[in-house]
Amino acid sequence: MIIDDQHYDVIIIGTGAGGGTLARKLAPTGKKILLLEQGELIYRESSELMDTEVFKKEQYHAKDAWYDNDGEPFYPQTYYSVGGNTKIWSGVLQRMRERDFEQVQHQDGLSPAWPLKYQDFEPYYTEAEKLYQVHGKVENDPTEPFHSEAYPFPEIAHEPMLESIADI
Ligand SMILES: Cc1cc2nc3c(=O)[nH]c(=O)nc-3n(C[C@H](O)[C@H](O)[C@H](O)COP(=O)(O)OP(=O)(O)OC[C@H]3O[C@@H](n4cnc5c(N)ncnc54)[C@H](O)[C@@H]3O)c2cc1C
């Protein structure tokens, strides 16, 4: 594609959850925005991609190596496409808890505390609940953190197979 006007107010590199959300937020400002994406266009809907294709056959797994701090190659489960990994992801939006931002001692090492805390992100999480139409129960959970607004979408019923497990 030939881009004849090279002047943009904002250039967003990557069209995944991060880039896509930023573009959605900035769109009403009227700013001239260019989205750049190195990956392919997957013509099928996310819901049409089968788990076997994603997880077993690893059809959507980038082939290039990334390198760790010691220069060792590794192959992260990631894919480059329009929509980023949200094109192939599982669509589970987990809600963070206050303690998720604190230091955690794992068996293999220390996960340091975040410089920002739950309350710094809370207004954005509340906005994201609406934008992404997150469904889920909030009551009866002692770890449920503060929300500045009630979350709008109720839980979705379990599928029959999961219902039988949840009932145990
Ligand atoms: C199989 C799978 C299932 C998952 N399931 C879940 C889930 O259920 N719930 C959940 O919360 N998370 C899930 N994740 C993780 C989630 O998809 C990612 O955390 C999220 O998509 C990351 O968003 P992002 O915008 O940071 O990056 P990405 O979605 O990776 O998007 C980045 C995009 O930027 C492009 N890009 C990078 N560099 C350049 C460049 N220099 N020029 C042009 N384009 C570039 C890439 O091609 C890519 O398309 C899953 C991930 C995978 C792989």
The ligand as a MOL file (V3000), in Angstrom:
LIG
                    3D

  0  0  0     0  0            999 V3000
M  V30 BEGIN CTAB
M  V30 COUNTS 53 58 0 0 0
M  V30 BEGIN ATOM
M  V30 1 C -2.8150 -18.9320 22.6190 0
M  V30 2 C -2.9300 -17.7380 23.5400 0
M  V30 3 C -4.0120 -17.6340 24.4110 0
M  V30 4 C -4.1220 -16.5360 25.2730 0
M  V30 5 N -5.2180 -16.4260 26.0790 0
M  V30 6 C -5.3670 -15.3560 26.8920 0
M  V30 7 C -6.5300 -15.1910 27.7000 0
M  V30 8 O -7.4390 -15.9950 27.6940 0
M  V30 9 N -6.5940 -14.0990 28.5020 0
M  V30 10 C -5.6040 -13.1530 28.5330 0
M  V30 11 O -5.7440 -12.1700 29.2750 0
M  V30 12 N -4.4990 -13.2710 27.7640 0
M  V30 13 C -4.3600 -14.3380 26.9480 0
M  V30 14 N -3.2500 -14.4490 26.1490 0
M  V30 15 C -2.2660 -13.3720 26.1980 0
M  V30 16 C -2.7870 -12.1550 25.4230 0
M  V30 17 O -3.2580 -12.5580 24.1500 0
M  V30 18 C -1.6620 -11.1240 25.3060 0
M  V30 19 O -1.2000 -10.8110 26.6070 0
M  V30 20 C -2.1360 -9.8420 24.6470 0
M  V30 21 O -2.7270 -10.1050 23.3860 0
M  V30 22 C -0.9290 -8.9230 24.5060 0
M  V30 23 O -1.3500 -7.7450 23.8510 0
M  V30 24 P -0.2760 -6.7610 23.2540 0
M  V30 25 O -1.0200 -5.6940 22.5270 0
M  V30 26 O 0.6950 -6.3700 24.3070 0
M  V30 27 O 0.6060 -7.6450 22.2340 0
M  V30 28 P 0.1790 -8.5720 21.0020 0
M  V30 29 O -1.2370 -9.0140 21.0800 0
M  V30 30 O 1.2500 -9.5790 20.9000 0
M  V30 31 O 0.2650 -7.5900 19.7610 0
M  V30 32 C 1.4680 -7.0160 19.3570 0
M  V30 33 C 1.4090 -6.8570 17.8340 0
M  V30 34 O 2.4650 -5.9800 17.4830 0
M  V30 35 C 3.0160 -6.3920 16.2800 0
M  V30 36 N 4.3840 -5.8580 16.2270 0
M  V30 37 C 5.3600 -6.0280 17.1400 0
M  V30 38 N 6.4690 -5.3730 16.7550 0
M  V30 39 C 6.1660 -4.7700 15.5710 0
M  V30 40 C 6.9000 -3.9500 14.6930 0
M  V30 41 N 8.1800 -3.6040 14.9400 0
M  V30 42 N 6.2700 -3.4950 13.5770 0
M  V30 43 C 4.9760 -3.8460 13.3150 0
M  V30 44 N 4.2130 -4.6110 14.1190 0
M  V30 45 C 4.8220 -5.0750 15.2340 0
M  V30 46 C 2.9800 -7.9080 16.3470 0
M  V30 47 O 3.0040 -8.4620 15.0440 0
M  V30 48 C 1.6650 -8.1760 17.0790 0
M  V30 49 O 0.6050 -8.4460 16.1670 0
M  V30 50 C -3.1180 -15.5250 25.2710 0
M  V30 51 C -2.0210 -15.6280 24.3930 0
M  V30 52 C -1.9240 -16.7180 23.5300 0
M  V30 53 C -0.7540 -16.7910 22.5810 0
M  V30 END ATOM
M  V30 BEGIN BOND
M  V30 1 1 1 2
M  V30 2 1 2 3
M  V30 3 2 2 52
M  V30 4 2 3 4
M  V30 5 1 4 5
M  V30 6 1 4 50
M  V30 7 2 5 6
M  V30 8 1 6 7
M  V30 9 1 6 13
M  V30 10 2 7 8
M  V30 11 1 7 9
M  V30 12 1 9 10
M  V30 13 2 10 11
M  V30 14 1 10 12
M  V30 15 2 12 13
M  V30 16 1 13 14
M  V30 17 1 14 15
M  V30 18 1 14 50
M  V30 19 1 15 16
M  V30 20 1 16 17
M  V30 21 1 16 18
M  V30 22 1 18 19
M  V30 23 1 18 20
M  V30 24 1 20 21
M  V30 25 1 20 22
M  V30 26 1 22 23
M  V30 27 1 23 24
M  V30 28 2 24 25
M  V30 29 1 24 26
M  V30 30 1 24 27
M  V30 31 1 27 28
M  V30 32 2 28 29
M  V30 33 1 28 30
M  V30 34 1 28 31
M  V30 35 1 31 32
M  V30 36 1 32 33
M  V30 37 1 33 34
M  V30 38 1 33 48
M  V30 39 1 34 35
M  V30 40 1 35 36
M  V30 41 1 35 46
M  V30 42 1 36 37
M  V30 43 1 36 45
M  V30 44 2 37 38
M  V30 45 1 38 39
M  V30 46 1 39 40
M  V30 47 2 39 45
M  V30 48 1 40 41
M  V30 49 2 40 42
M  V30 50 1 42 43
M  V30 51 2 43 44
M  V30 52 1 44 45
M  V30 53 1 46 47
M  V30 54 1 46 48
M  V30 55 1 48 49
M  V30 56 2 50 51
M  V30 57 1 51 52
M  V30 58 1 52 53
M  V30 END BOND
M  V30 END CTAB
M  END
